[in-house]
Amino acid sequence: MICSMFNLTAVQSALRQFGIAGWLMYEFRGANVLARRILGMGETPLSSRRFLYWIPATGTPVRIVHRIEDSVLDHLPGDKVIYLKWQEFESAIQDVV
């Protein structure tokens, strides 16, 4: 069950308030229940591939998703980077952070 409770404006405002450059949320096979809750994904893992969601204090967020499950974060705002190999995954992280 996907929930639409995520509030990008509020998250970015809090990041700026505390002087934090951004927030990188990582999830893999249900290991990060907190990220799933914050991103409005519920607690039951719906994906088997790693994904990241980068929320900068200002600007456009970035969804880094695997090609097999490239729609897992489509309910969230931001640009999308699709990876297949782990090298592409690491490169995408370096590019956004």
Backbone bond lengths (Angstrom), bond angles and torsions (degrees), N, CA, C in turn:
res aa  C-N    CA-C-N  psi(-1)  N-CA   C-N-CA  omega(-1)  CA-C   N-CA-C  phi
1 M - - - 1.432 - - 1.526 109.54 -
2 I 1.313 116.65 124.51 1.443 121.17 179.79 1.524 108.79 -101.21
3 C 1.300 115.00 131.68 1.461 122.32 -178.05 1.528 109.01 -108.66
4 S 1.303 117.90 149.00 1.461 120.51 -178.02 1.525 111.67 -105.07
5 M 1.307 118.90 39.58 1.452 122.83 -176.76 1.525 113.38 -85.63
6 F 1.309 119.49 -9.26 1.462 122.03 -176.69 1.521 110.30 -65.55
7 N 1.340 116.24 129.81 1.454 121.64 -178.64 1.527 108.77 -122.52
8 L 1.325 116.14 94.85 1.464 122.08 -177.02 1.521 111.74 -58.47
9 T 1.313 117.56 -43.78 1.460 121.16 -178.32 1.521 111.12 -58.88
10 A 1.327 117.10 -44.43 1.465 121.38 179.92 1.527 111.54 -66.27
11 V 1.330 117.05 -41.19 1.467 120.58 179.81 1.524 109.97 -64.27
12 Q 1.335 117.25 -47.32 1.460 119.83 -179.12 1.530 111.57 -65.06
13 S 1.307 116.99 -36.08 1.462 120.70 177.13 1.529 110.72 -62.75
14 A 1.326 116.96 -43.82 1.468 121.37 178.57 1.526 111.11 -64.50
15 L 1.324 117.36 -40.64 1.463 120.46 178.12 1.526 110.34 -59.79
16 R 1.326 116.79 -46.14 1.466 120.62 179.19 1.529 111.10 -64.99
17 Q 1.316 116.82 -40.95 1.455 121.49 -179.19 1.527 111.59 -58.03
18 F 1.326 116.45 -38.25 1.458 120.82 -177.84 1.529 113.05 -97.01
19 G 1.323 117.11 6.42 1.468 120.79 177.15 1.517 114.17 69.63
20 I 1.319 116.95 31.34 1.463 121.95 -179.11 1.531 108.38 -100.26
21 A 1.320 116.77 130.04 1.471 121.53 -176.26 1.520 113.18 -66.24
22 G 1.319 117.05 -32.88 1.461 119.88 -179.20 1.516 110.85 179.12
23 W 1.321 114.43 175.02 1.463 121.36 -177.97 1.519 107.65 -130.97
24 L 1.316 116.46 122.57 1.456 122.52 179.40 1.523 108.28 -107.32
25 M 1.326 116.30 113.79 1.463 121.06 179.39 1.525 109.09 -103.23
26 Y 1.321 115.03 130.51 1.461 122.94 -177.06 1.520 109.25 -119.43
27 E 1.304 115.85 141.21 1.462 120.70 177.22 1.518 109.95 -144.08
28 F 1.335 114.84 140.73 1.462 121.14 176.42 1.518 108.32 -151.75
29 R 1.317 115.71 112.89 1.466 123.24 175.51 1.530 114.44 53.46
30 G 1.314 117.15 38.93 1.448 120.79 175.71 1.510 115.61 81.72
31 A 1.331 118.05 11.07 1.464 121.32 -176.60 1.524 113.45 -72.51
32 N 1.332 118.01 -21.59 1.458 120.85 -176.42 1.532 109.97 -119.97
33 V 1.310 115.49 82.74 1.465 121.75 -177.73 1.523 110.57 -62.51
34 L 1.310 117.45 -37.74 1.461 121.03 179.96 1.528 110.90 -60.97
35 A 1.314 117.65 -46.59 1.470 120.77 178.72 1.523 110.35 -60.84
36 R 1.309 117.12 -42.61 1.465 120.72 179.51 1.528 110.61 -61.08
37 R 1.322 116.72 -41.16 1.471 120.18 179.32 1.528 110.74 -66.33
38 I 1.317 116.73 -48.69 1.466 121.06 -178.14 1.522 111.19 -61.55
39 L 1.321 116.62 -38.17 1.463 121.03 -178.32 1.526 112.64 -83.38
40 G 1.323 116.93 4.17 1.454 120.81 176.30 1.512 113.97 70.56
41 M 1.336 116.48 37.57 1.457 120.77 -176.67 1.524 113.26 -108.51
42 G 1.306 117.66 1.50 1.452 119.30 -176.21 1.517 110.60 76.06
43 E 1.306 116.72 -174.94 1.457 120.33 -176.14 1.520 113.87 -103.03
44 T 1.307 117.93 -11.84 1.454 121.33 -179.75 1.524 109.78 -89.71
45 P 1.329 117.41 121.50 1.462 119.78 -179.64 1.528 111.55 -59.91
46 L 1.309 115.84 130.60 1.458 121.11 177.01 1.523 111.20 -108.84
47 S 1.311 116.27 -1.71 1.457 119.93 -175.86 1.524 110.59 -131.49
48 S 1.314 115.10 156.51 1.456 120.34 178.14 1.527 111.27 -117.95
49 R 1.325 116.40 3.50 1.462 121.69 -179.76 1.526 109.92 -114.47
50 R 1.319 114.17 154.74 1.466 119.42 178.24 1.531 110.30 -67.10
51 F 1.340 114.59 144.34 1.455 118.90 168.78 1.519 109.27 -145.20
52 L 1.317 114.72 156.13 1.456 122.70 178.61 1.513 108.85 -130.73
53 Y 1.305 114.91 149.66 1.457 120.32 173.11 1.517 106.81 -131.52
54 W 1.328 116.79 115.08 1.457 123.23 -179.92 1.520 108.64 -98.75
55 I 1.327 115.32 121.86 1.458 121.33 177.66 1.524 107.49 -114.45
56 P 1.331 117.57 104.09 1.467 119.26 176.64 1.526 110.11 -76.21
57 A 1.315 116.97 155.92 1.465 120.40 178.63 1.530 110.69 -61.02
58 T 1.303 116.21 -33.35 1.468 121.42 173.10 1.516 107.85 -137.19
59 G 1.291 116.61 146.58 1.454 120.29 178.46 1.519 113.00 105.49
60 T 1.304 113.97 -169.16 1.457 122.26 -173.62 1.530 112.06 -90.34
61 P 1.329 118.26 129.29 1.468 120.98 175.21 1.534 110.78 -65.92
62 V 1.318 115.11 163.77 1.469 120.87 178.84 1.523 109.10 -130.94
63 R 1.344 115.35 130.53 1.462 122.68 175.84 1.527 107.33 -101.01
64 I 1.325 117.22 122.21 1.465 121.82 177.35 1.519 106.43 -109.48
65 V 1.327 115.53 113.45 1.462 120.87 -172.73 1.527 111.19 -132.79
66 H 1.321 115.66 154.66 1.458 121.79 177.73 1.528 110.38 -76.78
67 R 1.306 116.05 148.14 1.465 121.05 -178.55 1.527 112.81 -58.98
68 I 1.325 117.52 -34.37 1.463 121.03 -178.96 1.531 111.41 -68.02
69 E 1.335 116.73 -33.27 1.468 121.69 -179.02 1.527 109.64 -125.24
70 D 1.302 115.92 54.45 1.464 120.18 -172.06 1.524 114.75 -74.10
71 S 1.312 118.76 -6.00 1.465 120.63 -179.88 1.527 113.11 -105.08
72 V 1.326 117.80 5.23 1.467 121.48 -173.47 1.536 112.83 -59.55
73 L 1.312 118.37 -29.42 1.470 121.35 -179.84 1.525 112.67 -112.47
74 D 1.303 117.40 17.28 1.466 120.37 -177.01 1.528 113.73 -63.32
75 H 1.320 117.89 -17.43 1.468 120.33 178.35 1.530 111.99 -78.52
76 L 1.336 117.05 -5.74 1.462 121.85 -178.84 1.522 111.02 -105.41
77 P 1.341 117.00 151.12 1.460 119.81 178.18 1.527 111.40 -73.94
78 G 1.316 116.10 156.93 1.461 120.75 173.51 1.507 113.61 126.06
79 D 1.322 113.34 172.50 1.460 121.14 176.75 1.522 109.13 -77.04
80 K 1.326 115.18 158.53 1.459 120.03 -179.54 1.521 109.95 -121.29
81 V 1.336 115.19 132.55 1.460 122.61 172.74 1.514 106.26 -117.53
82 I 1.324 116.39 126.41 1.465 121.40 -179.25 1.521 108.82 -106.96
83 Y 1.341 115.56 131.76 1.459 120.13 178.14 1.528 109.60 -120.60
84 L 1.314 115.52 159.72 1.462 121.62 173.83 1.527 109.71 -121.53
85 K 1.325 116.58 -51.43 1.463 121.60 -178.13 1.526 110.06 -95.38
86 W 1.324 116.78 156.11 1.462 120.72 -179.47 1.518 111.34 -61.64
87 Q 1.325 117.55 -30.33 1.465 120.27 178.49 1.533 110.18 -64.31
88 E 1.331 116.38 -38.07 1.461 120.77 177.72 1.526 110.34 -68.00
89 F 1.323 116.33 -36.38 1.457 121.95 177.77 1.528 110.09 -61.71
90 E 1.322 116.70 -50.07 1.457 121.39 179.21 1.522 112.21 -62.73
91 S 1.310 116.32 -40.31 1.461 120.96 178.35 1.534 111.64 -63.40
92 A 1.331 116.17 -40.59 1.470 120.50 178.63 1.516 110.92 -63.82
93 I 1.317 117.04 -39.18 1.474 120.57 178.09 1.526 109.60 -63.17
94 Q 1.312 117.12 -46.39 1.467 120.66 179.46 1.521 111.47 -60.90
95 D 1.310 117.02 -37.04 1.464 120.79 -179.00 1.521 113.05 -67.60
96 V 1.323 117.92 -36.44 1.463 119.62 -175.63 1.528 113.44 -90.55
97 V 1.317 117.15 -27.78 1.460 119.41 -177.62 1.473 107.83 -98.48
